[in-house]
Structures are given as structure tokens and as C-alpha cells.
Amino acid sequence: GVELSSNAQTKEEALEISRRNCESVCESVNKSCGNLNEADGYDCKACNNKGYIAVPELYNGRYDWVQRSCKCKKIRASIRALNRSGLADVVHDYTLEKYIVTEPWQQVVIDAARAFLAEESERTNWFFFGGQTGSGKTHICTALSVALLKRGKEVKYMLWRDEASRLKGMVNDAGYHDAVREYKTVDVLYIDDLFKTGKDDQQMKQMPTRADVNLAFEIINARQAANKVTIISSECTLTDIIDIDEAVGGRIKQKCGDHCLSINPDRSKNYRLR
């Protein structure tokens, strides 16, 4: 009996030594630095930009360390998606600090953007910026998206005209619900150029189709019900969107609260023409 007790104690001690040694190795690995931030600009303090965290795991009577994906994995995937969308320099160039304010209306824009980031209410956690082209809508909305990315939120970028065409084309396919679900459930959705359409043969701007409106309602209604943060830019003002469909426009207005900007047509505010 004594010998068995001694053997049991020895096994316990060996296991404890294995655990402590493994924890020491994990601590050393976790203190080491990677370089993922050099590619995407996101500095993760949790994994020091390696993309993984070392944790001890018991296997076959001894401890060894294993890699666990860091929470920054989804964030980095979101940044890559933004970059693939054509906004290659968003992380570095589209920030609130780099939004140039020379006119009173631009001060209103930057104040609304900063208020949105400071607002924690689930009742008004959307941001809308619509109207005059060239007024900085993409800059501001992208800056907000990147700021939320850096807070650890998963952000999905949706260029409306391209993605709407793709989703409408597969509405009767078996994979449609899976494809649209991610737009309904992601932490933060940035819809760029909502209801942007082409021009007809007379070069007149076309109205969104009923299929466009149905898709917008499906996504926006789901996100409103789930209190998911949503950022929207559009060449339409909010009044234009309400005229297109009151159900869509009303939900945007309700969820945006004071974070709703519309710049009426005014070429003097198109800084691409300067």
C-alpha cells in the first residue's frame, strides 16, 4: 500500500512539474512578437501580432502547449475584405483625423461621426451619410468601420451595387440564405452606396428595382431586430430613400437617431472637382 501511495505521489509531482514547465513555455511564446500588423495595420496586444495564443493542454498524461487562434483572426479577415474591395489604404488613410474640415457643414459631419463612436446605446447604433457625391461619405464611413475594427468588432464591407446584383442573381438558389445571412448577423455591416444604380439610354439615373428594395429591407430589418451596428453611405439622401421605400427609410432613421447626415446636391461640396 505504501509503495502504491508513493508511486501515485510521484505521478502527481511529475504532472505538476509538466504543467509548470508548459506554462513557462506558453508565457515565453506569448511574449514573442509576430509581424501580421505590418500587412494589415492592426496591432493586437493579445497575441502580439502572431495570430495565435499558446495555451497548455493535457494529453497522454503530460502537458504540452497548443496554438489557439486569437480573436484578431476575424478582425484581420475583415480588414483584408475591406482591402480587396478596392479600399486598399483604408486602415492608414481613411481616419477621422485625416478628414479635412474647412467648411461649417464638414464640422457637422465630423462631430456626428465622433458622437457615433462615443454612443453606446443599442437604440441608435447606426450611422447614415447620404447625398452629394464627393462630400467625403466613403472617407467618414470607412473611418468609422476601421475604428470599430480596432475595438475588436468584426466588420463586413458591402459594396451595394456589386453585392446586390450577386445576391439577387442567386435568390432562388439553395445557397442564397447562407449568403445573405452573414450580412444580417455580422457585428458591423458597412453598406457602401446603398441603392446606387446605373443610367438608362437617356443617361437618366434609374430607380432601384423592387428586387433591390426587397433585398435592402431583408437585410436592414434583420439588423434592426438584432441591434447590429450598421453604417450606410448612399448617393441618395434619407428623404430620397424614404421616397423609394418608407419601410427601409423609416428603419434607417429610427436606428440612426442623430447620427444621420444628408448633403443635398451641391457641386461646391464635391471635392473631387477641386
C-alpha positions, -999 to 999 in steps of 0.1 A, spaced: 0 0 0 28 24 9 46 17 -25 14 25 -44 9 57 -25 45 67 -33 40 60 -70 8 80 -70 25 109 -54 54 107 -79 29 108 -108 12 138 -93 45 156 -89 56 147 -124 23 161 -137 27 193 -117 62 197 -130 50 191 -166 22 217 -161 46 244 -147 71 238 -174 44 240 -201 31 272 -186 66 287 -187 69 278 -223 35 293 -231 44 325 -213 76 328 -234 58 321 -266 30 346 -258 56 373 -251 72 368 -285 61 391 -313 48 384 -348 45 408 -378 9 404 -390 4 441 -382 28 451 -409 4 437 -435 -29 450 -422 -21 478 -397 -40 461 -368 -19 459 -336 -32 431 -314 -20 432 -278 -35 398 -270 -12 378 -294 14 404 -302 5 401 -339 13 364 -342 -24 354 -348 -24 327 -321 -20 323 -283 -2 294 -267 -21 275 -241 -13 244 -220 -32 212 -228 -31 178 -211 -25 149 -234 -15 113 -226 -5 121 -190 16 152 -198 12 188 -206 21 203 -239 13 237 -255 -10 242 -284 -19 271 -306 -53 287 -302 -65 313 -328 -65 348 -314 -97 369 -316 -79 392 -340 -82 365 -367 -117 377 -376 -107 413 -374 -78 407 -398 -101 389 -422 -124 419 -421 -95 442 -429 -85 420 -458 -120 421 -471 -121 459 -470 -88 460 -488 -100 436 -515 -130 458 -521 -107 484 -536 -102 505 -505 -66 494 -503 -54 521 -480 -84 524 -456 -66 515 -424 -39 541 -429 -55 569 -449 -92 569 -440 -93 582 -404 -113 609 -387 -81 628 -380 -74 630 -418 -109 643 -427 -102 679 -437 -126 705 -422 -127 738 -439 -165 745 -440 -191 746 -413 -210 716 -429 -178 695 -426 -176 703 -389 -212 690 -386 -201 658 -403 -170 651 -381 -190 660 -349 -217 634 -359 -190 608 -366 -173 613 -333 -206 613 -314 -215 580 -331 -182 564 -319 -189 577 -284 -225 565 -283 -231 531 -266 -269 530 -270 -283 500 -288 -313 521 -297 -294 544 -320 -263 525 -331 -265 531 -368 -248 558 -390 -261 572 -423 -243 596 -446 -261 603 -479 -263 628 -507 -238 648 -527 -211 628 -543 -175 638 -534 -185 651 -499 -165 625 -480 -190 598 -474 -167 569 -481 -139 586 -461 -161 590 -430 -179 557 -432 -147 538 -437 -130 556 -408 -159 546 -386 -156 510 -397 -119 509 -391 -123 524 -357 -148 497 -348 -124 471 -362 -97 483 -339 -121 479 -310 -124 442 -318 -156 442 -338 -159 420 -369 -168 443 -398 -181 433 -433 -180 457 -462 -208 455 -488 -205 475 -520 -242 476 -527 -243 476 -565 -220 446 -568 -233 425 -539 -269 433 -546 -265 420 -581 -249 388 -569 -274 381 -542 -304 389 -565 -290 365 -590 -290 336 -566 -322 344 -547 -337 311 -559 -306 291 -553 -301 268 -523 -271 289 -511 -290 322 -510 -299 321 -473 -264 313 -462 -250 341 -485 -274 367 -471 -271 355 -435 -237 369 -430 -249 404 -439 -277 401 -414 -255 388 -385 -220 402 -387 -211 426 -358 -208 456 -380 -221 460 -416 -209 488 -438 -232 492 -468 -215 515 -494 -236 533 -520 -270 519 -510 -294 519 -539 -267 530 -564 -280 523 -599 -269 527 -634 -283 551 -661 -308 544 -688 -304 550 -725 -312 587 -720 -284 589 -693 -311 593 -666 -305 577 -632 -325 545 -629 -347 538 -598 -339 508 -577 -360 478 -587 -384 460 -564 -358 433 -560 -333 459 -548 -358 472 -522 -368 437 -511 -331 428 -505 -324 461 -486 -354 455 -464 -345 419 -457 -310 429 -445 -319 462 -428 -350 447 -410 -329 417 -397 -302 440 -384 -326 464 -367 -343 434 -349 -309 421 -338 -295 456 -328 -265 451 -351 -243 481 -358 -249 493 -393 -231 521 -413 -246 532 -446 -234 556 -473 -256 565 -503 -258 590 -531 -295 592 -520 -304 615 -491 -326 599 -464 -356 617 -479 -348 600 -513 -347 566 -496 -380 572 -478 -395 581 -512 -381 549 -526 -394 528 -497 -408 541 -464 -402 508 -446 -364 509 -454 -360 546 -448 -380 546 -416 -359 519 -401 -327 537 -410 -340 570 -395 -351 552 -363 -318 534 -357 -296 563 -366 -312 589 -344 -289 620 -345 -263 601 -365 -280 608 -398 -264 631 -424 -278 641 -457 -260 666 -480 -283 680 -506 -270 682 -542 -244 710 -544 -213 707 -567 -194 731 -545 -193 703 -519 -178 678 -544 -141 679 -535 -132 656 -564 -139 686 -587 -115 709 -570 
